[in-house]
Amino acid sequence: MNPIRLLLVDDHEIVRAGLRSLLQNYPEVEVVGEAGSGREAVALATQLRPDVVLMDITMPDMDGVEATRQIRTAAPEVNILALTIHEEEAYFFEMLNAGACGYVPKRVSPDELLAAIRVAAAGEVFLHPVVAGALVQDYLRRVRAGGERESYDELTPRQREVLTLIAEGLPNREIADRLGISVKTVERHRENIMKRLNLHSRTDLVKYALRKGLIQLE
């Protein structure tokens, strides 16, 4: 099996060096290049055609949102995963609308980062617990207001328990420990719940953001 070819993008050299050193511990990932700016990221991604670009958002010459948009236009087969200090919903949806397939806070563990890279390489959406929690909290507010009662009523009691813990931003392992079930069972519940919320694809997430007014199409 070929390794996942990765391009690192961050305007801080020490951050790129740390990420490269970390990812060297995982043979399934090969760092094929580094970029210190958004413009450089666009040029290298177009030239190297990596499987995944690990993209910072805040950069001086061109931010990660615009770099993501330009890469997806020039090389639509390249998958982009945001890795950033920003955890606000608006940033997440801006990156999704630009074409990213996931969003990871820089405080994640190495194993969480690897899992996100795997998901991005497959072209699927990666929902970090912080982001999933924000989405679910809004969903639960709409349930209480009567807007989503029908879909909520179709969830099993266990799914409702899992849903509440997702809304608190808990990772799968902690949810499993709290409920006394396996991580795989939590993953199945989580997948079924997100489908029920109609948040199981990049398109659905962007539509959700549009409904909330978090992003606007140009």
BATIMAR-983587 format. One line per 10 residues: their letters; for each residue x negated, z negated, y negated of N, C-alpha, C. Coordinates in pm, 1 decimal. Example, Ala and Ser with C-alpha at 12.3 -4.5 7.8 and 13.67 -1.06 7.14 Angstrom:
2
AS> -1319.0,-780.0,569.0,-1230.0,-780.0,450.0,-1320.0,-780.0,330.0  -1285.0,-708.0,225.0,-1367.0,-714.0,106.0,-1290.0,-787.0,-3.0
This chain:
218
MNPIRLLLVD> -84.6,0.0,120.2,0.0,0.0,0.0,-87.8,0.0,-124.8  -61.4,91.3,-217.4,-141.1,99.7,-338.8,-112.5,-19.1,-430.5  -216.4,-69.3,-501.3,-193.0,-180.7,-594.6,-109.8,-136.0,-713.8  -48.0,-232.5,-779.4,27.1,-206.9,-901.4,-73.0,-187.1,-1014.4  -71.2,-69.4,-1077.1,-164.2,-37.5,-1185.2,-107.8,-92.3,-1316.5  -187.4,-178.4,-1382.1,-137.3,-256.6,-1495.5,-221.2,-231.7,-1620.7  -152.8,-215.4,-1733.3,-217.7,-207.2,-1863.6,-185.7,-334.3,-1941.5  -289.1,-405.4,-1988.2,-272.2,-527.1,-2066.1,-270.1,-493.9,-2214.8  -171.4,-545.4,-2287.3,-161.6,-521.4,-2431.4,-143.6,-654.4,-2504.4  -244.0,-692.1,-2583.6,-237.0,-813.5,-2665.1,-344.2,-801.8,-2772.1
DHEIVRAGLR> -313.4,-841.8,-2894.8,-411.6,-826.4,-3001.9,-517.3,-936.5,-3001.1  -506.3,-1032.5,-2909.1,-607.8,-1137.2,-2896.8,-694.6,-1110.1,-2773.3  -821.7,-1085.7,-2796.7,-912.5,-1051.9,-2686.9,-920.9,-1164.0,-2584.3  -915.3,-1289.1,-2631.1,-927.7,-1402.1,-2539.6,-805.9,-1410.1,-2446.6  -689.3,-1370.7,-2496.0,-569.3,-1368.7,-2412.3,-582.3,-1261.3,-2305.4  -629.5,-1142.8,-2345.1,-648.1,-1034.3,-2248.1,-750.6,-1073.6,-2142.8  -859.0,-1139.1,-2186.3,-962.3,-1181.5,-2091.2,-905.7,-1282.6,-1991.8  -822.3,-1375.0,-2041.6,-761.6,-1474.2,-1952.9,-667.1,-1411.6,-1852.9  -587.9,-1316.9,-1899.7,-495.1,-1247.9,-1809.6,-569.2,-1165.9,-1705.4  -672.6,-1096.0,-1749.5,-750.9,-1016.5,-1653.9,-812.0,-1106.3,-1547.0
SLLQNYPEVE> -871.2,-1218.6,-1589.7,-931.8,-1312.4,-1495.3,-827.7,-1366.5,-1397.8  -709.3,-1398.6,-1450.0,-601.0,-1450.5,-1365.4,-556.8,-1347.4,-1262.8  -535.6,-1225.0,-1307.6,-480.7,-1122.1,-1219.9,-581.3,-1072.4,-1116.7  -709.5,-1100.3,-1139.1,-809.6,-1063.6,-1040.1,-790.2,-1140.4,-909.0  -714.7,-1250.4,-916.0,-686.9,-1329.0,-795.3,-579.9,-1265.9,-707.4  -516.6,-1159.3,-756.6,-408.2,-1094.9,-683.4,-447.0,-950.5,-651.6  -487.9,-923.6,-527.1,-531.9,-788.6,-490.7,-424.8,-681.5,-509.6  -298.0,-721.7,-512.2,-191.8,-621.2,-525.8,-177.2,-569.7,-668.6  -255.4,-627.7,-763.2,-250.8,-584.0,-902.3,-389.1,-534.8,-944.5  -392.6,-417.9,-1005.8,-518.2,-361.9,-1057.0,-503.8,-337.6,-1207.4
VVGEAGSGRE> -585.3,-407.9,-1287.3,-584.8,-386.9,-1431.7,-664.4,-260.3,-1461.6  -594.7,-157.3,-1510.1,-659.9,-27.4,-1532.2,-698.4,-4.8,-1677.2  -656.9,-94.7,-1766.6,-693.4,-78.9,-1906.1,-643.5,-193.7,-1990.9  -698.0,-203.0,-2113.2,-657.6,-304.9,-2209.2,-639.9,-240.9,-2345.7  -542.2,-288.6,-2420.4,-519.3,-240.5,-2556.2,-504.9,-360.3,-2649.1  -564.6,-349.4,-2767.0,-559.4,-458.5,-2863.3,-460.9,-435.5,-2975.7  -384.5,-325.4,-2968.0,-285.5,-295.9,-3071.5,-174.7,-210.4,-3011.8  -64.3,-202.2,-3085.7,46.0,-120.3,-3039.2,10.3,27.1,-3032.0  -60.7,75.6,-3131.7,-99.7,217.7,-3132.8,-191.6,250.0,-3015.7  -286.6,160.3,-2990.7,-376.7,181.4,-2877.9,-300.2,177.1,-2746.3
AVALATQLRP> -199.7,90.6,-2739.1,-117.6,80.7,-2617.9,-45.9,211.3,-2589.0  10.1,273.3,-2692.6,80.7,400.1,-2675.0,-16.3,506.5,-2624.0  -134.8,512.7,-2684.7,-233.3,613.7,-2644.4,-278.8,593.1,-2500.8  -310.7,468.8,-2464.3,-360.5,441.9,-2328.9,-251.6,457.9,-2223.3  -130.8,412.4,-2255.2,-21.9,425.7,-2158.2,7.9,572.6,-2130.9  2.2,653.5,-2234.3,26.7,796.6,-2217.8,-83.8,862.3,-2136.8  -207.1,814.8,-2157.7,-321.5,872.0,-2087.2,-330.6,823.6,-1942.8  -316.2,691.3,-1922.3,-340.4,631.3,-1790.5,-217.4,632.1,-1699.8  -99.1,635.6,-1759.1,26.7,629.9,-1683.1,27.4,514.2,-1581.4  10.1,390.7,-1630.2,11.9,276.3,-1539.0,151.7,254.0,-1482.1
DVVLMDITMP> 160.3,172.8,-1377.2,292.1,137.0,-1322.8,364.1,40.7,-1416.5  286.6,-52.4,-1474.8,344.1,-155.9,-1561.1,254.5,-176.4,-1683.0  316.7,-191.1,-1798.7,247.6,-234.6,-1920.0,292.6,-377.0,-1949.6  196.8,-468.5,-1958.5,225.9,-606.9,-1995.9,209.6,-614.3,-2146.9  320.1,-621.5,-2218.8,323.5,-594.9,-2362.6,349.7,-719.6,-2446.9  258.4,-749.3,-2538.0,283.5,-851.7,-2638.7,380.2,-794.8,-2742.5  446.7,-879.7,-2818.0,542.2,-830.9,-2918.2,481.7,-829.5,-3058.3  422.2,-941.2,-3100.1,371.8,-952.7,-3236.9,228.7,-901.3,-3245.8  212.9,-784.6,-3308.4,81.5,-724.9,-3330.4,78.7,-665.2,-3470.0  -38.9,-658.2,-3533.3,-45.3,-623.2,-3675.1,-11.9,-479.1,-3710.2
DMDGVEATRQ> -57.7,-381.5,-3634.5,-40.2,-242.7,-3677.9,90.9,-180.4,-3630.9  132.5,-215.5,-3510.8,259.4,-168.4,-3454.5,306.4,-274.1,-3356.4  428.6,-324.8,-3373.9,472.5,-432.5,-3285.7,507.5,-379.6,-3146.9  526.7,-473.0,-3055.4,553.4,-435.8,-2917.1,683.0,-362.1,-2897.4  781.5,-385.7,-2985.6,909.6,-316.1,-2974.7,890.7,-166.9,-3000.0  823.2,-133.5,-3109.4,801.2,7.6,-3142.5,707.2,73.6,-3041.1  603.7,-0.4,-2997.9,512.8,55.2,-2896.6,588.1,83.7,-2767.1  677.2,-6.0,-2729.1,759.1,14.4,-2609.2,845.4,138.6,-2624.3  907.7,153.3,-2738.8,993.8,269.0,-2763.3,915.3,400.0,-2751.8  795.4,402.4,-2809.7,716.0,525.0,-2807.8,662.1,555.1,-2667.7
IRTAAPEVNI> 623.1,450.0,-2594.5,573.7,471.5,-2457.5,685.0,525.9,-2368.8  803.5,469.2,-2381.8,914.5,513.6,-2296.9,955.6,657.2,-2328.7  933.3,698.5,-2452.8,962.5,836.7,-2489.8,857.1,931.0,-2432.5  729.4,891.7,-2446.3,619.5,978.5,-2402.0,596.9,972.6,-2251.7  621.5,856.0,-2191.7,595.8,838.1,-2047.8,707.3,753.3,-1987.8  825.6,810.5,-1968.4,942.0,732.5,-1925.0,927.7,667.5,-1787.7  831.5,712.8,-1707.7,811.6,652.6,-1576.0,735.4,520.5,-1582.4  677.3,489.2,-1698.9,600.3,366.0,-1715.0,696.2,249.8,-1742.5  684.8,142.9,-1665.6,769.3,25.1,-1682.5,699.2,-76.6,-1771.5  774.3,-137.3,-1862.0,715.8,-226.8,-1961.8,775.5,-365.8,-1949.2
LALTIHEEEA> 686.4,-464.2,-1941.5,724.3,-604.4,-1927.4,669.3,-680.5,-2047.4  757.9,-741.7,-2126.3,713.7,-819.0,-2242.6,658.0,-953.2,-2196.9  540.9,-989.4,-2250.4,481.5,-1121.4,-2226.3,452.2,-1180.2,-2363.3  526.9,-1282.2,-2402.7,524.8,-1324.3,-2543.1,551.3,-1472.4,-2560.3  514.5,-1522.5,-2678.2,545.5,-1661.8,-2711.6,690.0,-1676.0,-2759.0  753.1,-1565.4,-2796.7,889.0,-1570.5,-2851.6,991.8,-1583.6,-2739.5  1080.8,-1682.0,-2751.2,1181.3,-1704.1,-2647.9,1323.8,-1687.9,-2700.2  1338.2,-1634.8,-2821.8,1471.1,-1616.3,-2878.3,1540.1,-1496.2,-2813.5  1672.8,-1505.7,-2797.3,1751.7,-1397.7,-2736.9,1731.2,-1264.7,-2807.6  1726.7,-1267.6,-2940.8,1720.8,-1143.5,-3017.1,1597.3,-1062.3,-2981.2
YFFEMLNAGA> 1482.3,-1129.3,-2962.0,1360.8,-1058.1,-2924.5,1378.4,-991.7,-2788.0  1437.8,-1065.3,-2695.6,1458.7,-1012.5,-2561.0,1541.3,-884.6,-2565.4  1651.4,-887.5,-2638.7,1738.7,-771.5,-2642.4,1676.6,-656.4,-2721.0  1596.8,-687.0,-2821.9,1525.4,-580.1,-2892.6,1433.8,-505.7,-2796.5  1361.7,-581.3,-2713.2,1270.9,-518.0,-2617.2,1348.0,-438.9,-2512.5  1459.4,-491.9,-2464.7,1541.3,-418.9,-2367.8,1593.9,-289.5,-2428.1  1640.5,-297.6,-2550.7,1694.7,-179.9,-2616.0,1585.3,-75.0,-2638.4  1461.7,-119.8,-2656.3,1350.3,-27.1,-2673.6,1308.1,36.1,-2540.6  1349.7,-25.8,-2429.1,1319.0,32.0,-2298.8,1243.0,-57.8,-2203.4  1215.7,-182.7,-2243.5,1146.6,-275.5,-2152.5,1238.8,-315.2,-2037.8
CGYVPKRVSP> 1179.9,-356.0,-1926.2,1260.9,-395.5,-1810.7,1249.2,-544.4,-1780.2  1189.4,-619.9,-1870.4,1180.7,-762.8,-1847.0,1112.0,-833.6,-1960.9  1117.4,-966.3,-1958.0,1071.9,-1047.9,-2069.1,1023.7,-1181.2,-2013.3  895.4,-1212.5,-2035.7,836.1,-1331.7,-1976.9,768.9,-1415.8,-2085.0  804.3,-1543.5,-2099.3,732.9,-1631.1,-2193.3,588.7,-1653.8,-2146.0  496.8,-1671.7,-2239.9,356.0,-1688.8,-2203.4,328.7,-1820.6,-2133.1  425.5,-1910.7,-2132.3,404.2,-2039.3,-2066.7,434.4,-2036.0,-1916.2  466.9,-1918.9,-1860.6,502.0,-1911.9,-1718.5,380.9,-1940.4,-1630.8  408.3,-1976.3,-1505.5,301.2,-1998.3,-1408.6,249.1,-1863.6,-1359.2  128.5,-1862.2,-1301.7,75.4,-1736.3,-1247.3,167.8,-1671.9,-1144.1
DELLAAIRVA> 228.7,-1752.5,-1057.5,317.7,-1696.8,-956.0,441.8,-1633.4,-1019.0  493.6,-1695.8,-1125.9,609.9,-1637.6,-1195.6,572.2,-1505.2,-1260.4  451.6,-1499.9,-1318.2,406.8,-1375.7,-1380.6,393.8,-1265.3,-1276.6  335.6,-1298.4,-1161.8,320.9,-1198.8,-1055.2,457.8,-1149.9,-1009.0  552.9,-1241.6,-993.8,687.6,-1202.0,-951.8,749.4,-1106.1,-1053.3  728.5,-1133.9,-1182.6,783.0,-1047.0,-1287.1,718.5,-909.6,-1283.1  588.0,-904.8,-1257.8,517.2,-776.3,-1249.6,570.2,-694.9,-1132.1  594.7,-761.0,-1020.5,650.1,-690.6,-903.2,786.5,-629.7,-935.5  871.6,-708.9,-1001.6,1005.4,-660.3,-1036.5,994.6,-541.8,-1132.4  906.5,-554.7,-1232.5,889.4,-446.8,-1330.1,837.7,-320.0,-1262.6
AAGEVFLHPV> 744.5,-335.5,-1169.2,688.3,-219.1,-1100.1,795.8,-145.0,-1022.0  897.4,-218.2,-977.2,1007.7,-156.3,-903.9,1112.6,-96.1,-998.0  1090.9,-111.7,-1129.7,1184.3,-56.6,-1227.0,1311.3,-137.3,-1243.5  1308.6,-262.5,-1198.4,1427.0,-347.7,-1207.9,1412.3,-445.1,-1324.3  1522.6,-508.6,-1361.5,1521.1,-602.8,-1472.4,1477.5,-740.8,-1424.7  1381.5,-801.4,-1496.6,1340.1,-937.7,-1465.6,1401.2,-1032.5,-1567.6  1481.8,-1125.9,-1520.2,1543.8,-1225.2,-1606.8,1475.4,-1359.6,-1587.5  1391.4,-1398.9,-1682.9,1331.2,-1531.8,-1676.6,1441.0,-1636.6,-1695.9  1426.9,-1754.9,-1633.2,1531.2,-1857.7,-1646.6,1571.7,-1888.7,-1790.5  1476.4,-1883.1,-1885.3,1511.5,-1910.3,-2025.1,1614.1,-1809.2,-2074.9
VAGALVQDYL> 1590.3,-1683.3,-2044.8,1680.9,-1577.5,-2089.3,1811.8,-1583.4,-2012.5  1802.7,-1596.6,-1880.0,1923.5,-1606.3,-1798.2,2008.9,-1723.9,-1843.0  1943.1,-1835.5,-1875.6,2015.7,-1953.2,-1921.2,2093.1,-1926.4,-2048.9  2031.1,-1854.3,-2143.1,2098.6,-1822.1,-2269.5,2219.7,-1733.4,-2245.4  2204.4,-1635.4,-2156.5,2316.5,-1547.0,-2125.2,2431.6,-1624.2,-2061.9  2396.1,-1710.8,-1967.5,2499.4,-1784.6,-1895.5,2568.1,-1885.9,-1986.6  2492.3,-1948.9,-2075.8,2554.3,-2041.9,-2170.0,2660.8,-1971.9,-2253.3  2629.7,-1851.8,-2298.0,2728.7,-1776.0,-2375.7,2849.0,-1740.6,-2289.9  2823.0,-1702.7,-2164.9,2931.9,-1670.4,-2072.4,3024.2,-1792.2,-2054.7  2964.9,-1909.3,-2034.9,3045.3,-2029.9,-2014.7,3125.5,-2065.1,-2139.8
RRVRAGGERE> 3068.9,-2038.6,-2256.7,3145.7,-2060.8,-2380.5,3268.9,-1970.4,-2382.6  3251.5,-1845.5,-2337.8,3365.1,-1753.1,-2335.8,3466.8,-1791.7,-2228.4  3417.5,-1850.4,-2117.7,3510.5,-1901.1,-2014.7,3598.4,-2010.1,-2074.0  3534.7,-2104.6,-2145.6,3612.0,-2214.9,-2205.5,3711.4,-2163.9,-2309.7  3675.5,-2051.6,-2373.0,3765.9,-1993.1,-2472.8,3871.1,-1903.2,-2408.6  3862.8,-1886.5,-2277.2,3962.1,-1807.2,-2206.1,3926.4,-1661.4,-2189.1  3808.6,-1621.2,-2239.7,3773.5,-1479.8,-2237.0,3722.3,-1429.0,-2104.2  3672.5,-1517.3,-2018.6,3614.8,-1474.2,-1891.4,3674.5,-1553.1,-1774.1  3792.6,-1606.6,-1792.0,3850.8,-1697.2,-1691.5,3869.4,-1630.3,-1556.9  3912.0,-1504.5,-1555.3,3940.4,-1438.3,-1428.4,3815.5,-1427.7,-1340.6
SYDELTPRQR> 3705.0,-1380.7,-1397.6,3582.9,-1366.8,-1317.5,3527.8,-1503.7,-1278.3  3541.4,-1603.4,-1365.7,3493.3,-1737.2,-1334.0,3572.1,-1797.5,-1217.8  3702.6,-1776.9,-1218.0,3786.7,-1833.0,-1112.3,3752.9,-1774.1,-975.6  3691.5,-1656.4,-973.1,3656.8,-1593.0,-846.5,3526.1,-1646.8,-787.9  3451.4,-1726.4,-864.5,3328.2,-1785.5,-813.4,3360.5,-1901.3,-719.3  3275.6,-1920.7,-618.1,3292.1,-2034.7,-528.4,3245.4,-2161.9,-599.6  3286.4,-2279.3,-549.4,3238.7,-2404.5,-610.0,3085.6,-2411.9,-615.2  3017.9,-2367.1,-509.6,2871.5,-2369.6,-508.0,2814.6,-2276.0,-614.2  2874.6,-2158.7,-628.0,2827.5,-2065.7,-730.3,2844.9,-2124.7,-869.6  2950.6,-2199.6,-889.4,2971.3,-2262.1,-1020.9,2864.2,-2367.7,-1046.8
EVLTLIAEGL> 2825.8,-2440.7,-942.3,2717.1,-2538.3,-957.2,2587.7,-2467.9,-995.5  2557.1,-2360.5,-923.1,2435.4,-2284.5,-951.7,2441.6,-2226.8,-1092.2  2558.0,-2177.7,-1131.0,2577.0,-2119.6,-1263.2,2544.6,-2221.5,-1372.8  2591.1,-2343.0,-1356.3,2565.9,-2447.8,-1455.1,2416.3,-2476.5,-1467.3  2345.7,-2479.2,-1354.6,2202.0,-2508.2,-1356.5,2122.9,-2391.1,-1414.6  2169.7,-2268.3,-1389.0,2106.3,-2151.6,-1452.9,2120.5,-2163.4,-1604.1  2238.8,-2207.2,-1648.9,2263.9,-2221.2,-1791.9,2169.7,-2322.9,-1855.5  2121.9,-2418.0,-1776.4,2025.4,-2516.5,-1825.8,1883.3,-2461.7,-1826.0  1867.4,-2337.8,-1776.6,1735.6,-2274.9,-1777.3,1644.9,-2317.7,-1663.8  1702.7,-2372.8,-1556.2,1621.0,-2420.9,-1445.3,1575.6,-2305.0,-1356.3
PNREIADRLG> 1450.8,-2308.2,-1308.7,1404.5,-2205.8,-1214.3,1467.6,-2226.0,-1077.1  1456.3,-2124.9,-991.7,1520.5,-2129.2,-860.4,1477.3,-2249.0,-777.4  1347.2,-2281.5,-781.4,1296.3,-2393.3,-700.3,1362.8,-2524.0,-739.4  1376.8,-2549.8,-868.6,1437.3,-2675.2,-913.1,1586.1,-2678.6,-880.7  1653.1,-2563.5,-893.3,1795.1,-2557.4,-855.1,1810.4,-2589.6,-707.0  1722.3,-2532.5,-624.5,1727.1,-2557.2,-480.2,1708.6,-2705.7,-450.0  1611.4,-2768.5,-516.4,1585.2,-2911.3,-493.9,1704.4,-2996.7,-535.9  1766.1,-2961.6,-646.8,1880.2,-3039.4,-697.3,1999.0,-3032.0,-602.5  2022.1,-2913.0,-544.2,2140.8,-2892.0,-461.3,2113.7,-2909.6,-312.3  1986.6,-2928.6,-275.4,1953.4,-2947.8,-134.6,1971.9,-2822.0,-51.4
ISVKTVERHR> 1943.3,-2705.8,-111.8,1953.4,-2578.5,-40.2,1820.8,-2504.7,-53.0  1805.7,-2394.6,19.1,1679.9,-2320.4,15.7,1671.3,-2232.9,-110.0  1548.6,-2196.8,-145.0,1527.4,-2107.4,-259.2,1594.6,-1972.6,-234.3  1587.2,-1924.0,-109.2,1649.6,-1795.3,-76.6,1801.1,-1800.1,-98.0  1860.9,-1913.6,-65.2,2005.3,-1928.4,-87.2,2036.9,-1926.5,-236.1  1953.9,-1993.8,-315.5,1971.6,-1991.3,-460.9,1960.7,-1848.2,-512.9  1861.9,-1773.9,-462.2,1841.8,-1635.6,-506.2,1964.7,-1549.5,-477.2  2024.6,-1572.0,-357.8,2145.3,-1496.3,-323.4,2260.2,-1531.4,-417.5  2278.3,-1663.9,-440.8,2383.5,-1707.1,-533.1,2360.4,-1648.3,-672.0  2235.7,-1656.3,-717.2,2201.7,-1607.9,-851.1,2234.0,-1458.7,-865.1
ENIMKRLNLH> 2196.8,-1380.8,-763.5,2222.9,-1237.1,-766.3,2373.3,-1209.6,-773.2  2449.4,-1280.0,-688.4,2595.0,-1259.3,-686.9,2660.0,-1301.6,-818.4  2609.6,-1410.5,-876.4,2665.1,-1458.9,-1002.9,2638.5,-1359.3,-1114.6  2514.0,-1310.3,-1123.6,2481.4,-1218.1,-1231.2,2561.0,-1088.5,-1218.6  2587.7,-1047.2,-1095.0,2673.1,-929.9,-1076.2,2814.9,-959.2,-1124.0  2861.6,-1079.9,-1093.0,2996.1,-1117.3,-1135.7,3005.6,-1118.9,-1288.4  2896.8,-1159.2,-1354.7,2892.9,-1161.6,-1500.4,2866.4,-1023.0,-1558.4  2846.9,-924.2,-1467.4,2817.0,-787.1,-1509.9,2686.1,-780.5,-1587.9  2585.4,-857.0,-1540.3,2455.5,-862.3,-1606.0,2345.5,-830.7,-1505.5  2368.2,-730.6,-1421.3,2273.9,-703.8,-1313.6,2195.3,-574.7,-1332.7
SRTDLVKYAL> 2202.7,-515.0,-1451.2,2120.6,-397.7,-1477.0,2078.6,-398.0,-1623.1  1976.7,-319.3,-1655.6,1929.0,-311.6,-1792.9,2039.3,-261.2,-1885.7  2116.2,-164.2,-1838.4,2224.1,-107.6,-1919.3,2328.5,-213.3,-1951.5  2365.5,-292.8,-1851.5,2466.1,-396.8,-1873.0,2416.7,-501.5,-1971.6  2286.5,-535.4,-1962.9,2230.5,-633.3,-2054.1,2234.0,-582.5,-2197.9  2200.4,-455.3,-2216.6,2202.8,-398.4,-2351.0,2346.8,-393.3,-2403.6  2442.5,-354.7,-2317.6,2582.9,-353.5,-2358.5,2627.2,-493.5,-2400.7  2584.1,-593.6,-2324.6,2616.0,-732.8,-2356.5,2561.2,-768.1,-2494.9  2436.0,-727.8,-2520.1,2373.7,-758.1,-2648.3,2445.7,-689.0,-2763.0  2491.9,-567.4,-2740.3,2566.2,-495.0,-2840.8,2698.9,-565.8,-2872.3
RKGLIQLE> 2765.8,-613.5,-2766.6,2892.5,-685.1,-2787.2,2872.0,-809.7,-2872.0  2758.2,-875.5,-2850.7,2728.2,-998.8,-2923.4,2671.6,-972.0,-3062.2  2638.3,-845.6,-3090.6,2580.8,-813.6,-3220.1,2433.9,-849.2,-3231.2  2366.6,-869.1,-3115.2,2225.4,-904.5,-3117.9,2138.1,-783.4,-3147.0  2185.2,-665.9,-3110.7,2111.6,-543.0,-3140.3,2211.2,-439.2,-3190.8  2157.9,-339.9,-3259.1,2241.2,-229.8,-3306.8,2171.7,-98.5,-3272.6  2247.6,-4.7,-3222.1,2192.4,125.7,-3192.8,2174.6,203.7,-3323.2  2059.7,271.2,-3333.6,2032.1,348.1,-3455.1,2113.7,478.0,-3452.4
